[in-house]
Amino acid sequence: MTSRPAIAAAAHRLIPVIRETPVLRVGADALGIQAPPWAHLTLKLELLQHTGSFKPRGAFNHLLAARARGAAEAVPGGAGVIAASGGNHGAAVAFAARALGLAAEIFVPATTPAPKRARIESYGARLVPVGADYAAAFAASEARRAETGALSVHAYDDPEVIAGQGTVGREFEQQAPELTHILVATGGGGLLAGIAAWYAGSAQVIGVEPETCPTLHAARAAGHPVPVATSGLAADSLGARQVGAHVFPLVAAHVAALLLVPDDAIRAAQRLLWDRMRVLAEPGGATALAALLCGAFVVPEGARVGVVVCGGNTGALPE
């Protein structure tokens, strides 16, 4: 499984290509959250990362590690890279590929929002809309990979991608070592698994899923990854139908709890971030904060809570 040493190595590898994103400390009362007067939150503004989400960390780590191994596909003149994505991962792979001089081909569901499609294409990748969901886009990307020999970069179920996403946790701990609880939105689980692997019990890492995308809840109930139907407000970024095989053991070992939140709470979290902080998050990016708004997470006495605001790729202000 992905380990703290693997995440530390990824952090060193990523120094030239990744932004250190800021944190924002704020009283819960300033956000209008029902919490004790002593409760303070620390927001990790990972939506200020390149391409508007945490995803470049995993994409760059995978490609740079492949280059270090001498993978033929990961050097200029090779067959390039390929990925399937709901939007944010595709933008990250396209951005990383351009930075490293590689061609990129990105498969997305036909339902991917226009702003995310435009961002992918802006980085010079070939965009291929196909199918109704991520699973269909992934199947099409795998068929294409078999034809071309391109290097595939999975959106979440890859040890190097998970280690790259885990650098969010390493960075957060350095910026806010006092935190006792970390709330993280989760879809396929790569970000949650990476952050949990970094903390490894030194703080409680808590996953937050939309009620309409209960992928990890279903896996934990079954004791193994299982397919689920996904829909709703945040499905474009958190709508993976099945948790990854590399993700699940890390979640089982290191994640303290999994919470479900309704779409109304996600929408309210988006509005709150914009109205109170002028932070414009997409639905998936606001999902972790939604757990505080709807009461799914109640701040324990003496806790110091961190919230990862993980994505900002939206074309409209929250309603």
N, C-alpha and C positions, 0 to 999 in steps of 0.2 A: 504494500500500500504506500501511497505518497506519504513522505515523512518530513519532519522539520528540516533535516539536512538537504533534502531535495528542494524544498521551498527556498531555503537560504541560497542554494546554488542558483536557482532560478532568479532570485532577486539580484544577485551579482551579475548574471547574464543580461538582465533587463535594464541595468543602469543607463546605458546609452540611448534607449529607445522608448522608455516609459516615463510618464509624468508621476511625480509624487503628488497625490491629490490631497487637498486640505481637509481639516476637520473643523467643525463648528460646534462650540459648546453653548448650550441654551437651557434655561430652566423649562421644565415641563409646563409650568403655568404660562410661560410666554407663548407656547404653542396651543394653549387652550386644551391641554390634555388633562383628564381626570387622574391626578397623581398626587402623592404627598408633597407638601411645600418644599421639602428638602430634595426632591427628586430632580436630578439633572440628566440631560441627554447629551451625547456627543454624536453628531452626525458625520459620517465619513462620506464626503462628496465625490464619490467615484464616478458620478456622471460627468465630471470635468476631465476625465481621462480622454486620450485621443479617441476619436470616433464617437464619443458620447456615452461610453459604457466601459465596464471593467474588462471586456472581452480581449482587447489587444494584449493583455498580459499573457494569457494562455496561448494566443495565436503566435506571438513572437517567441515565446519559450519553446513551443513545439518546433517552429521553423529553425531557430538558432541551434537547438539541440540536434536536429537532423543534420544541419550543416556541419556541426562539430563532428558528427559521426561519419561524415563524408557521403551522406545519402546522395545519389546521383540526381534525384529529382529536386534537391534543395540547393542546387547551384545554378547560376545563370547558364542558359543553354539546355537545361533539363526540360522535363515535360511540364513543369510548373506545379501549381497547387490547386486543390479542389476542395470545396466544402459545401455542406448543406446548412441552412440557417433559417430561423424565423426573421432575421434581419440584422441584429446586433453582431452576432458572430461573423456573419458574412462580411459586414463592413470592416470588422477587425482583421479578418484574413486578407481582404483586399488591400487594406492599408499596410499591413505588414509585408505582404508580397511586393507591393510597389516599392516600399522602403528597401527591400532586399534585392530588387531587380528581377523579380519573378513574375511570370504570367499567372493570373488567377481566374478561376471559373467558379461562380457561386450559384448554387441552386436554392431557390426559395419557393415557398408555397405561393399560389396565385393570390392568396389573401394577405400577403405581406403589405403593410401600409406603404403608400407612395413615398413618404419622406425617407423611409429606410431603404427602399429600392434606389432612390436617387443618390443616397449617400454611398451605397455600394458601387454604383456606376461612376460616381465622381472620383473614385480611387483607381479607375482604369480597368476594373474587372469585367469579365463577360458575365452578364446576369441572365439566368435561366429560370423564369417562373414556371412551376410545374406542380400539379396536384393541389389537394385541398388542405394539406397539413404538412408539418415537418417530416413525418414518417415517409410520406410520398416523395418529398424533395430529397430526403436522404437516400431512398432507394434509387432514384434517378441519378444522383451523384455517384453512387457506388457503381452503377452500370457504366457510367461515363469514365470513371477512374479505371475500370477494367480495360476499357478501350485505349486510353491514352497513357497509362502508367504514371499519372500525376500523383503527387504526394497528397494524401487526404489528411485534413485537419478536422477532427471530430469536434463538435460544439461543446461537449462536456465529458464524454466517456473516454478519456485518454490521460495517462499518468502525467505527461508533460504539460498538458493543458490544465489539469487540476493543480499541479505545482505552481504554474504561472498565476492562476487565480488565487492560490494561497498566499501570494505576496501581498494581497490586500490585507489579510490578517496580520502578517508580519509588520507591515507598515502602520496599521492601525494600533497595534500593541506598542510600537515605538512612540507614536504620537500621543497615545492615551493609555499609559500603563495601568491606570487606576481602574479600568473597566472590569466589571464582574459578569456582565451579561451582554452578548452581542446578538442582535436581531438581523437575520439575513434572508432576503427573498430567495426562493428556490423554484426551479423548473426541472431541468434535467439533473441539477444538483452539483455541477462542477464548482461553482463559487462557494456554496455551502460546505462541500467536502474539503476544499482547499483551506478555507478559513478554519474549519474545525480541526483539520490535521495540524495546522500551525499551533492553535491554542492547546489542543490535546488535553483538555480538562483543566487548564490553568484559569480559564473563564468559561462560563456556560455559553455555548453557541446554540442558538435556537433558530430553527428553520421556519419560515412563514410561507405558506402556499395559499393561493386563491382557492375558495371552496370549489370552483369550477375546474380546477387543475390539480386534483389531489394525488399527484403521481407518487410522492414519497410516502404519504399516508397509506396508500394502497400497498406499496412495497413493504412497509414496516408491518402492516397487518398480516400480510401473506408470509413474511419472513424471507422474501426474495423479490427481485424486480418482476412486476407484472404490468401488462398494458392496461391503460385506462383511457376513457374518453375525456377530452379536454375542450374547453370553450371559455367564453367570457372576455372581460375587459382586457386582461393581461395575457391572453393566450398567445399573442405574437412573440412574446419574449419568455413566458413561463409555461408554455403549452407542450412541453415534451411529453409524449404518451407513455414513456417508460424510463425509469431511472437507470443510469448506467451501471454496468457490472463492476467497473472500477470505483464508482461513486458509492454504491450501497454499503460495502464493508466499512468505509470511512464514516459514513453517516451512522451506521450501527454502533461503531466504536466510540465516536467522539461527539455526537450531537445530543444535547441534553433533552430537547423537546422539539416537537413539530406542532405548529399551530395553523389553523385554517381561518381565513378572513373572507368576508363577502365583498362583492364588487363595489357595493355602496361605500364601504370603509376605504377601499383603495382609491376610489374617486375623491372621497373626502380628504384623504392624505395628500393627494395631488393638489387639491385646492388650498389646503393648509400650508403646504410648502411654498406655494406661489404667493398666497396672500400675506403670510407672516414673514417669509424669508427671501422672497423673490428667487426661489429655486424652482426651476421648471423641470419636473421629473415626468417620465412616461409612466404608465400604470405599473409595469413591473418594477420600475425604480422606486416607486412609492409604497410597494406592498409591505415591506418590513415595518415601516412606520404605521401602517394601517392596523397592525396588531395592537398597538398602544391606543389608538383611537376607538376601536370597537370593544376593548376590554379583553381580547383574547390573551393578551399579556398584561398581568398586573405587576407593577414594580414592587419587588420585595423590599422590606425595610433595609436601609443601608446600601441598596444596590446602586451601582454606577453603570448606566445602560448605554451601550453603543448601538447605533443604527446605521446600516450600510445603505446609502441612497445610490443604487447601482446603475441607473440608466436614465438618459434624458433625451432620447430620440423620439420626439413627438412634434407634430407640425401644428399643434393647436394648444391654446391655453385650456386648463381644465374648466369644465362647465360649472 
